[in-house]
Amino acid sequence: MQTILVRRCRMKTRPKKAGQQKKTESKAIDSLDKKLGGPNRPST
């Protein structure tokens, strides 16, 4: 039972980390757009 609970917790925490990574990536792209001066972001 304990192992299953641990696995569930790990599975729940993984998507959150991925979402945070995507957010930071989008923020970096936004800052790049501001530097370039316009909404010319690369198509991902």
A tleap script that builds the chain and sets N, CA, C and O, in Angstrom:
source leaprc.protein.ff14SB
mol = sequence {
  NMET GLN THR ILE LEU VAL ARG ARG CYS ARG
  MET LYS THR ARG PRO LYS LYS ALA GLY GLN
  GLN LYS LYS THR GLU SER LYS ALA ILE ASP
  SER LEU ASP LYS LYS LEU GLY GLY PRO ASN
  ARG PRO SER CTHR
}
set mol.1.N position { 0.842 -1.211 0.000 }
set mol.1.CA position { 0.000 0.000 0.000 }
set mol.1.C position { 0.874 1.256 0.000 }
set mol.1.O position { 0.601 2.205 -0.735 }
set mol.2.N position { 1.916 1.259 0.819 }
set mol.2.CA position { 2.767 2.459 0.902 }
set mol.2.C position { 3.411 2.760 -0.450 }
set mol.2.O position { 3.473 3.916 -0.869 }
set mol.3.N position { 3.887 1.724 -1.128 }
set mol.3.CA position { 4.558 1.950 -2.415 }
set mol.3.C position { 3.587 2.571 -3.417 }
set mol.3.O position { 3.962 3.468 -4.172 }
set mol.4.N position { 2.346 2.098 -3.426 }
set mol.4.CA position { 1.350 2.640 -4.361 }
set mol.4.C position { 1.114 4.119 -4.052 }
set mol.4.O position { 1.038 4.945 -4.962 }
set mol.5.N position { 0.998 4.445 -2.766 }
set mol.5.CA position { 0.763 5.843 -2.395 }
set mol.5.C position { 1.940 6.704 -2.832 }
set mol.5.O position { 1.752 7.803 -3.354 }
set mol.6.N position { 3.143 6.207 -2.620 }
set mol.6.CA position { 4.329 6.976 -3.020 }
set mol.6.C position { 4.319 7.183 -4.524 }
set mol.6.O position { 4.614 8.276 -5.006 }
set mol.7.N position { 3.981 6.137 -5.267 }
set mol.7.CA position { 3.948 6.254 -6.730 }
set mol.7.C position { 2.927 7.299 -7.143 }
set mol.7.O position { 3.191 8.110 -8.030 }
set mol.8.N position { 1.760 7.286 -6.504 }
set mol.8.CA position { 0.719 8.267 -6.846 }
set mol.8.C position { 1.224 9.678 -6.591 }
set mol.8.O position { 1.035 10.570 -7.418 }
set mol.9.N position { 1.862 9.875 -5.450 }
set mol.9.CA position { 2.373 11.210 -5.115 }
set mol.9.C position { 3.383 11.652 -6.167 }
set mol.9.O position { 3.360 12.803 -6.603 }
set mol.10.N position { 4.260 10.757 -6.572 }
set mol.10.CA position { 5.282 11.116 -7.566 }
set mol.10.C position { 4.621 11.463 -8.890 }
set mol.10.O position { 5.009 12.428 -9.549 }
set mol.11.N position { 3.624 10.679 -9.281 }
set mol.11.CA position { 2.934 10.940 -10.543 }
set mol.11.C position { 2.242 12.302 -10.493 }
set mol.11.O position { 2.185 13.012 -11.497 }
set mol.12.N position { 1.718 12.660 -9.325 }
set mol.12.CA position { 1.024 13.949 -9.199 }
set mol.12.C position { 2.011 15.106 -9.276 }
set mol.12.O position { 1.693 16.154 -9.839 }
set mol.13.N position { 3.206 14.930 -8.718 }
set mol.13.CA position { 4.158 16.038 -8.676 }
set mol.13.C position { 4.845 16.220 -10.029 }
set mol.13.O position { 5.298 17.323 -10.335 }
set mol.14.N position { 4.933 15.194 -10.828 }
set mol.14.CA position { 5.650 15.310 -12.107 }
set mol.14.C position { 4.992 16.312 -13.061 }
set mol.14.O position { 5.688 17.190 -13.573 }
set mol.15.N position { 3.691 16.221 -13.321 }
set mol.15.CA position { 3.068 17.174 -14.250 }
set mol.15.C position { 3.223 18.619 -13.785 }
set mol.15.O position { 3.390 19.514 -14.614 }
set mol.16.N position { 3.170 18.865 -12.477 }
set mol.16.CA position { 3.322 20.232 -11.961 }
set mol.16.C position { 4.684 20.783 -12.364 }
set mol.16.O position { 4.791 21.925 -12.813 }
set mol.17.N position { 5.717 19.973 -12.202 }
set mol.17.CA position { 7.068 20.429 -12.554 }
set mol.17.C position { 7.137 20.745 -14.046 }
set mol.17.O position { 7.734 21.745 -14.445 }
set mol.18.N position { 6.531 19.902 -14.861 }
set mol.18.CA position { 6.550 20.136 -16.307 }
set mol.18.C position { 5.841 21.454 -16.632 }
set mol.18.O position { 6.312 22.234 -17.459 }
set mol.19.N position { 4.703 21.692 -15.971 }
set mol.19.CA position { 3.979 22.937 -16.199 }
set mol.19.C position { 4.824 24.143 -15.826 }
set mol.19.O position { 4.841 25.145 -16.541 }
set mol.20.N position { 5.526 24.043 -14.702 }
set mol.20.CA position { 6.376 25.158 -14.282 }
set mol.20.C position { 7.465 25.401 -15.322 }
set mol.20.O position { 7.770 26.551 -15.635 }
set mol.21.N position { 8.047 24.348 -15.853 }
set mol.21.CA position { 9.092 24.498 -16.868 }
set mol.21.C position { 8.529 25.222 -18.087 }
set mol.21.O position { 9.177 26.120 -18.625 }
set mol.22.N position { 7.341 24.846 -18.523 }
set mol.22.CA position { 6.732 25.483 -19.691 }
set mol.22.C position { 6.501 26.958 -19.409 }
set mol.22.O position { 6.732 27.802 -20.275 }
set mol.23.N position { 6.045 27.275 -18.198 }
set mol.23.CA position { 5.793 28.677 -17.845 }
set mol.23.C position { 7.082 29.483 -17.934 }
set mol.23.O position { 7.090 30.580 -18.493 }
set mol.24.N position { 8.162 28.954 -17.392 }
set mol.24.CA position { 9.431 29.681 -17.426 }
set mol.24.C position { 9.893 29.839 -18.870 }
set mol.24.O position { 10.445 30.878 -19.231 }
set mol.25.N position { 9.675 28.820 -19.699 }
set mol.25.CA position { 10.076 28.909 -21.105 }
set mol.25.C position { 9.301 30.016 -21.801 }
set mol.25.O position { 9.886 30.817 -22.530 }
set mol.26.N position { 7.984 30.071 -21.584 }
set mol.26.CA position { 7.170 31.107 -22.223 }
set mol.26.C position { 7.612 32.488 -21.746 }
set mol.26.O position { 7.645 33.436 -22.530 }
set mol.27.N position { 7.951 32.604 -20.459 }
set mol.27.CA position { 8.421 33.894 -19.935 }
set mol.27.C position { 9.703 34.304 -20.647 }
set mol.27.O position { 9.862 35.465 -21.022 }
set mol.28.N position { 10.615 33.358 -20.834 }
set mol.28.CA position { 11.873 33.661 -21.525 }
set mol.28.C position { 11.583 34.114 -22.953 }
set mol.28.O position { 12.204 35.059 -23.440 }
set mol.29.N position { 10.653 33.455 -23.620 }
set mol.29.CA position { 10.307 33.831 -24.993 }
set mol.29.C position { 9.714 35.237 -25.004 }
set mol.29.O position { 10.028 36.036 -25.887 }
set mol.30.N position { 8.859 35.543 -24.028 }
set mol.30.CA position { 8.267 36.881 -23.951 }
set mol.30.C position { 9.352 37.933 -23.797 }
set mol.30.O position { 9.309 38.969 -24.460 }
set mol.31.N position { 10.324 37.679 -22.930 }
set mol.31.CA position { 11.400 38.648 -22.726 }
set mol.31.C position { 12.185 38.809 -24.025 }
set mol.31.O position { 12.605 39.918 -24.357 }
set mol.32.N position { 12.385 37.731 -24.753 }
set mol.32.CA position { 13.098 37.822 -26.037 }
set mol.32.C position { 12.293 38.684 -27.007 }
set mol.32.O position { 12.862 39.507 -27.725 }
set mol.33.N position { 10.978 38.500 -27.032 }
set mol.33.CA position { 10.127 39.301 -27.909 }
set mol.33.C position { 10.274 40.778 -27.575 }
set mol.33.O position { 10.386 41.610 -28.476 }
set mol.34.N position { 10.274 41.108 -26.295 }
set mol.34.CA position { 10.406 42.510 -25.894 }
set mol.34.C position { 11.750 43.067 -26.363 }
set mol.34.O position { 11.831 44.212 -26.808 }
set mol.35.N position { 12.798 42.260 -26.262 }
set mol.35.CA position { 14.126 42.714 -26.701 }
set mol.35.C position { 14.111 42.964 -28.210 }
set mol.35.O position { 14.652 43.963 -28.685 }
set mol.36.N position { 13.490 42.053 -28.957 }
set mol.36.CA position { 13.446 42.199 -30.414 }
set mol.36.C position { 12.475 43.308 -30.816 }
set mol.36.O position { 12.558 43.846 -31.921 }
set mol.37.N position { 11.562 43.642 -29.918 }
set mol.37.CA position { 10.624 44.733 -30.193 }
set mol.37.C position { 9.456 44.288 -31.041 }
set mol.37.O position { 9.271 44.789 -32.150 }
set mol.38.N position { 8.666 43.359 -30.542 }
set mol.38.CA position { 7.478 42.952 -31.286 }
set mol.38.C position { 7.089 41.517 -31.000 }
set mol.38.O position { 7.885 40.749 -30.460 }
set mol.39.N position { 5.866 41.150 -31.360 }
set mol.39.CA position { 5.398 39.774 -31.129 }
set mol.39.C position { 5.831 38.844 -32.254 }
set mol.39.O position { 4.994 38.221 -32.907 }
set mol.40.N position { 7.126 38.751 -32.481 }
set mol.40.CA position { 7.630 37.848 -33.533 }
set mol.40.C position { 8.257 36.635 -32.870 }
set mol.40.O position { 9.460 36.400 -32.984 }
set mol.41.N position { 7.433 35.872 -32.179 }
set mol.41.CA position { 7.948 34.702 -31.458 }
set mol.41.C position { 8.035 33.520 -32.410 }
set mol.41.O position { 7.193 33.385 -33.298 }
set mol.42.N position { 9.024 32.671 -32.246 }
set mol.42.CA position { 9.174 31.503 -33.127 }
set mol.42.C position { 8.044 30.505 -32.921 }
set mol.42.O position { 7.571 30.311 -31.801 }
set mol.43.N position { 7.623 29.883 -33.990 }
set mol.43.CA position { 6.523 28.915 -33.891 }
set mol.43.C position { 7.046 27.628 -33.284 }
set mol.43.O position { 7.911 26.972 -33.864 }
set mol.44.N position { 6.528 27.265 -32.125 }
set mol.44.CA position { 6.987 26.058 -31.441 }
set mol.44.C position { 5.941 24.971 -31.578 }
set mol.44.O position { 6.130 23.865 -31.071 }
savepdb mol mol.pdb
quit
